[in-house]
Amino acid sequence: MDPADKEHADRVLDVCAKKVCRDAFSNARLQVTNQFMKTVKGLPVFHFRQYSDIYLTAEEYQQVKDIRDQVYSFTLRISELH
């Protein structure tokens, strides 16, 4: 392989990998934000990017984590009954 082609392929891979990671983190942030707005604030979520301008604090993220932990624990207990 021509070294110039390899360098170009590496640059393309780097750009694409950064975009994939950025999109994944953005997606995860929106999922948690939507969960917070729905479960903590009691607001409806009509579309995925509805609350994209909202950035949660560390405490608000923790509230969502606590809720998910409780749901997970409850689900495990139910599955043990079956």
C-alpha positions, 0 to 999 in steps of 0.5 A, spaced: 500 500 500 502 506 498 504 510 504 500 516 502 494 512 501 495 509 508 496 516 511 489 518 508 485 512 510 488 513 517 486 520 517 479 518 515 478 513 520 480 518 525 475 523 523 470 517 523 471 514 529 471 521 533 464 522 530 462 516 532 464 517 539 461 524 539 454 521 537 454 516 542 456 520 548 450 525 545 445 520 544 447 517 551 446 524 554 439 525 551 437 518 553 439 520 561 436 527 560 429 524 557 429 519 563 430 525 568 425 529 565 420 524 564 421 520 571 423 526 576 420 532 572 414 528 570 414 532 563 412 528 557 417 526 552 414 527 545 421 526 541 428 524 542 431 531 541 426 535 545 430 537 551 437 537 547 438 544 550 438 541 557 444 539 561 443 536 567 447 537 573 451 531 577 446 531 582 440 530 577 444 525 573 445 521 580 437 521 581 436 518 574 442 513 576 438 511 583 432 510 579 435 506 574 438 502 580 431 501 583 428 499 577 434 494 576 433 491 583 426 490 582 426 487 576 431 482 579 427 480 584 421 479 580 425 474 575 427 470 581 420 469 583 419 466 576 
